Amino acid sequence: MVGGSRIRQIGWALVLAVCFALLLALTFKVNAVKSDVRLAERRIIAAQQAKLMLETEFETRASQQQLSDWNAVEFGYSAPRADQYLENERQLAALGTPRGLDAPAPVRVALNRPVAESEGLFAEWIDDGDESETRPQAERRELAAAEGLADRLARPAVSMAVAAEVSQ
């Protein structure tokens, strides 16, 4: 029986070797699948980041388009043109020079204040705010509004304040 036990030992050794080989093959297969899963997860994360970037880009462009539409329809703004910029410091300094003798008069803007209704259907609802002011304050405000920019700049207190701001 010594020969039978020897064959039996070789048989068990072969069974163990086959099991070990199968275990090794199974380990390699599991590692390959894990690697594929990690690669797929990385692709999913990259796709999610790309999707997020595209969504942000889409929302940004949509809001830019809406701002452009609002700008064109509501506000009427336009992009600055090249001829609106000054080329050098001399052109900037020329803006501050006094008007020449043949220069046109400056553009003045009128202040449109609605006349307060003393009678009418909605007179008691409309509050023009003059009740809270004293009469001298209202007169001073009207004089300041009627006075032109040149007259206000010609006063000594204003010109001193402007000179102090420029010197700083």
Sequence and secondary structure as in RCSB ss.txt:
>XXXX:A:sequence
MVGGSRIRQIGWALVLAVCFALLLALTFKVNAVKSDVRLAERRIIAAQQAKLMLETEFETRASQQQLSDWNAVEF
GYSAPRADQYLENERQLAALGTPRGLDAPAPVRVALNRPVAESEGLFAEWIDDGDESETRPQAERRELAAAEGLA
DRLARPAVSMAVAAEVSQ
>XXXX:A:secstr
 HHHHHHHHHHHHHHHHHHHHHHHHHHHHHHHHHHHHHHHHHHHHHHHHHHHHHHHHHHHHHHHHHHHHHIIIII
      GGGS  SHHHHHHHTS   TT               SSSTTTTT   STTSS HHHHHHHHHHHHS HH
HHHHSHHHHHHHHHHHH 
